[in-house]
Amino acid sequence: MIFNTASQVTSPPSPQVPSEVYDVIVVGAGPGGATCAWKCAEQHDLRVLLLDRAAQMPRYKPCGGGIPASLARDVPGISEAIAEFSDLTVTKLRHSWRGKDAALAALETTDGSPAAVWMVQRPRFDSYLAGRAVQAGAVLRTGVKISEVLSDADGVTVTSAAGEAFRGRVVVGADGAKGVVGTRAGLRLQKRYGIAREIEIPFAAPDGGLWHPKLEPGAAYLDYGTVPNGYAWIFPKRNCLSVGAGLLLPSEPSPAAEKNLGQVLKEAILTLLASVGLSYPLDSEADAPKLWAHPIPYWTGSEPLATPDGRALLVGDAAGVVQPLFGEGIQYAVRSGYLAAQCIAAGTVARDYTSGIRDFFAAEFDAAARISKIFHRAPLLSYRLAVKNPAGTRLIGRIMAGETSMAHMERRVYERLHVPRALRPK
Ligand SMILES: Cc1cc2nc3c(=O)[nH]c(=O)nc-3n(C[C@H](O)[C@H](O)[C@H](O)COP(=O)(O)OP(=O)(O)OC[C@H]3O[C@@H](n4cnc5c(N)ncnc54)[C@H](O)[C@@H]3O)c2cc1C
């Protein structure tokens, strides 16, 4: 069988049949793919090939790099990666509305202790995870861009754009928001995206300290009202700030809207920076940091994430497992990569993988999507009544600590906004 759709029929290259057959071929060495490769090799002793189109690891990925501490409890070995590569830990959120009307509040667990959000530099974090896969026995090949996936009764052949073929029993599409494995395997054909822009602004704290001298130590900054259906942020890292803006609820895609959106996102970044006394590095400066743009996949929950024969499955952004309220995807990429490894090892991909993802994430993501819709329907009211209230940030702290759920947050939002019970989703 050729995994393909009528609209994407291409002439498949005629690759040489590879002599080496892997148990698992993982396409994409981001947190989803690297975790899957690592766990397949280390815990299940599978023969794993990990491929990435980047010329080398570490590679850059536009991302705020915020990861909730609860991830360490659920995925063995992740706390070591965090200990090594989390630059700073955030325990406060500073909210603002179009750069004004600011409120600082603590992220707290139920017992009142600080709830931590780790700030990782993605190139180093992702490279560490890929390194753990290699240490566990996986083969890592960079500079390999996969363009074709074909399955047959015995396995699957993936072929690079350069015509190199690789053979495995199972292929994992961990190739990000616009990944090709899903499309070639007939999975997630109805993708929709939000979009985010991000810039990393380097700084040197005068006293050699960790935090930017103009910003509140231990705080991440979130600004609302300048991006329709989204927000702008400053996430602190050691010696640099990740500053970005993203639209999370997608509108119908159109080139004109996307072009305009790029400018809207840039202006949101400028507004937030100006509001804290910082300036945007000018484009004309030769060494100005790059303003990146990257899609954020939209969770639908309705499509299968594995083929009926279990030969192909998707993890992370390729599977659309991004939480629709915050646009947070790292922890879900890692969690889905971990679950994928367990299903592959047990030989239960076709039966258990899609349902496992839904069991873990659907209720949370669906509640987050509904909260997001409420917020963006009446953003200023929501900002004043819910976001600015310190109880809202405490609740986010408990969600980040894994102590409570988005469903609980949704109930609190309805109470706060006095939504009649009859109008709340069952
Ligand atoms: C601006 C921005 C800010 C964000 N901030 C946060 C945040 O603070 N916290 C958070 O949790 N999430 C954040 N996210 C989301 C987060 O970045 C993603 O959810 C996460 O990177 C998903 O990981 P992944 O492993 O699925 O995919 P990726 O990290 O995208 O990795 C995919 C890999 O596949 C490789 N690849 C792609 N195509 C091919 C191919 N054809 N052949 C071979 N290799 C291929 C790529 O080179 C890449 O290495 C942000 C996203 C954006 C855009």
The ligand as an SDF file (V2000), in Angstrom:
LIG
                    3D

 53 58  0  0  0  0  0  0  0  0999 V2000
    6.9080   30.5030   19.0370 C   0  0  0  0  0  0  0  0  0  0  0  0
    6.4840   29.2710   19.7950 C   0  0  0  0  0  0  0  0  0  0  0  0
    6.5850   29.2520   21.1800 C   0  0  0  0  0  0  0  0  0  0  0  0
    6.2450   28.1050   21.8970 C   0  0  0  0  0  0  0  0  0  0  0  0
    6.4060   28.1040   23.2610 N   0  0  0  0  0  0  0  0  0  0  0  0
    6.1230   26.9840   23.9600 C   0  0  0  0  0  0  0  0  0  0  0  0
    6.3560   26.9140   25.3620 C   0  0  0  0  0  0  0  0  0  0  0  0
    6.8220   27.8600   25.9900 O   0  0  0  0  0  0  0  0  0  0  0  0
    6.0600   25.7550   26.0050 N   0  0  0  0  0  0  0  0  0  0  0  0
    5.5630   24.6750   25.3550 C   0  0  0  0  0  0  0  0  0  0  0  0
    5.3040   23.6490   25.9950 O   0  0  0  0  0  0  0  0  0  0  0  0
    5.3480   24.6940   24.0210 N   0  0  0  0  0  0  0  0  0  0  0  0
    5.6280   25.8110   23.3090 C   0  0  0  0  0  0  0  0  0  0  0  0
    5.4530   25.8160   21.9460 N   0  0  0  0  0  0  0  0  0  0  0  0
    5.0300   24.5720   21.2780 C   0  0  0  0  0  0  0  0  0  0  0  0
    6.2390   23.6200   21.1780 C   0  0  0  0  0  0  0  0  0  0  0  0
    7.3190   24.2880   20.5760 O   0  0  0  0  0  0  0  0  0  0  0  0
    5.8810   22.3710   20.3450 C   0  0  0  0  0  0  0  0  0  0  0  0
    4.6610   21.8650   20.8030 O   0  0  0  0  0  0  0  0  0  0  0  0
    6.9710   21.2900   20.4410 C   0  0  0  0  0  0  0  0  0  0  0  0
    8.1510   21.7280   19.8190 O   0  0  0  0  0  0  0  0  0  0  0  0
    6.5140   19.9760   19.7930 C   0  0  0  0  0  0  0  0  0  0  0  0
    7.5910   19.0650   19.7750 O   0  0  0  0  0  0  0  0  0  0  0  0
    7.7030   17.9520   18.6240 P   0  0  0  0  0  0  0  0  0  0  0  0
    8.7970   17.0410   19.0290 O   0  0  0  0  0  0  0  0  0  0  0  0
    6.3630   17.3770   18.3590 O   0  0  0  0  0  0  0  0  0  0  0  0
    8.0570   18.7660   17.2940 O   0  0  0  0  0  0  0  0  0  0  0  0
    9.2790   19.7210   16.9560 P   0  0  0  0  0  0  0  0  0  0  0  0
    9.9080   20.2380   18.1750 O   0  0  0  0  0  0  0  0  0  0  0  0
    8.7560   20.6920   15.9480 O   0  0  0  0  0  0  0  0  0  0  0  0
   10.3350   18.7530   16.2510 O   0  0  0  0  0  0  0  0  0  0  0  0
   10.0800   18.2290   14.9590 C   0  0  0  0  0  0  0  0  0  0  0  0
   11.4140   17.7780   14.3690 C   0  0  0  0  0  0  0  0  0  0  0  0
   11.1380   17.1120   13.1330 O   0  0  0  0  0  0  0  0  0  0  0  0
   12.1190   17.5020   12.1860 C   0  0  0  0  0  0  0  0  0  0  0  0
   11.5050   17.3320   10.8560 N   0  0  0  0  0  0  0  0  0  0  0  0
   10.4700   18.0220   10.3350 C   0  0  0  0  0  0  0  0  0  0  0  0
   10.1680   17.5480    9.1110 N   0  0  0  0  0  0  0  0  0  0  0  0
   11.0370   16.5370    8.8470 C   0  0  0  0  0  0  0  0  0  0  0  0
   11.2150   15.6680    7.7480 C   0  0  0  0  0  0  0  0  0  0  0  0
   10.4440   15.7410    6.6480 N   0  0  0  0  0  0  0  0  0  0  0  0
   12.1850   14.7380    7.8050 N   0  0  0  0  0  0  0  0  0  0  0  0
   12.9870   14.6510    8.9110 C   0  0  0  0  0  0  0  0  0  0  0  0
   12.8640   15.4730    9.9940 N   0  0  0  0  0  0  0  0  0  0  0  0
   11.8900   16.3900    9.9660 C   0  0  0  0  0  0  0  0  0  0  0  0
   12.4390   18.9490   12.5240 C   0  0  0  0  0  0  0  0  0  0  0  0
   13.7260   19.3210   12.0630 O   0  0  0  0  0  0  0  0  0  0  0  0
   12.3540   18.9240   14.0550 C   0  0  0  0  0  0  0  0  0  0  0  0
   13.6080   18.6810   14.6550 O   0  0  0  0  0  0  0  0  0  0  0  0
    5.7610   26.9600   21.2070 C   0  0  0  0  0  0  0  0  0  0  0  0
    5.6280   26.9840   19.8170 C   0  0  0  0  0  0  0  0  0  0  0  0
    5.9880   28.1290   19.1110 C   0  0  0  0  0  0  0  0  0  0  0  0
    5.8450   28.1200   17.6110 C   0  0  0  0  0  0  0  0  0  0  0  0
  1  2  1  0
  2  3  1  0
  2 52  2  0
  3  4  2  0
  4  5  1  0
  4 50  1  0
  5  6  2  0
  6  7  1  0
  6 13  1  0
  7  8  2  0
  7  9  1  0
  9 10  1  0
 10 11  2  0
 10 12  1  0
 12 13  2  0
 13 14  1  0
 14 15  1  0
 14 50  1  0
 15 16  1  0
 16 17  1  0
 16 18  1  0
 18 19  1  0
 18 20  1  0
 20 21  1  0
 20 22  1  0
 22 23  1  0
 23 24  1  0
 24 25  2  0
 24 26  1  0
 24 27  1  0
 27 28  1  0
 28 29  2  0
 28 30  1  0
 28 31  1  0
 31 32  1  0
 32 33  1  0
 33 34  1  0
 33 48  1  0
 34 35  1  0
 35 36  1  0
 35 46  1  0
 36 37  1  0
 36 45  1  0
 37 38  2  0
 38 39  1  0
 39 40  1  0
 39 45  2  0
 40 41  1  0
 40 42  2  0
 42 43  1  0
 43 44  2  0
 44 45  1  0
 46 47  1  0
 46 48  1  0
 48 49  1  0
 50 51  2  0
 51 52  1  0
 52 53  1  0
M  END
$$$$
